[in-house]
């Protein structure tokens, strides 16, 4: 079963060690709205989700359930590499991804 937005929000807030009031203050809103988000009584706009993610040092994708890791793609160097790869011609991308898949498979086998 998927974890709700509210539960993920609360989990991230508590992991950061801040109160609803502190989070609300950083977003220039009232703590009661944070409570409503956490209880899934109200859904925030995408802009608010982005602000919540930034304040909690996670990603909007994690809060929205698009990925399972709270720090997914927070590594800016990795995001840059992915963007660079994405801007290459399709044939070059194919070759690089093939080589990368081989390296990843080899690294996984070494850890077994």
Residue pairs with C-beta under 8 A, 6 or more apart in sequence:
2 65
3 11
3 65
4 40
5 37
5 40
5 43
5 63
5 64
5 65
6 37
6 38
6 39
6 40
7 38
7 40
8 62
8 63
8 65
8 70
9 34
9 37
9 38
9 52
9 56
9 63
10 38
12 56
12 57
12 58
12 62
12 63
12 70
13 19
13 20
13 23
13 34
13 38
13 56
15 56
15 70
16 56
16 57
19 31
20 31
20 34
20 35
20 38
21 31
21 34
23 31
23 34
23 52
23 55
23 56
24 30
24 31
24 33
24 34
26 55
27 48
27 51
27 52
27 55
33 42
36 42
37 43
37 44
37 52
44 52
46 60
49 60
49 63
49 64
50 60
52 60
52 63
53 59
53 60
53 62
53 63
56 63
57 71
57 74
58 70
58 71
58 74
59 67
59 70
59 71
59 72
59 73
59 74
61 67
61 72
61 73
62 68
62 69
62 70
62 71
62 72
67 73
73 79
73 82
85 93
85 96
85 97
86 93
88 96
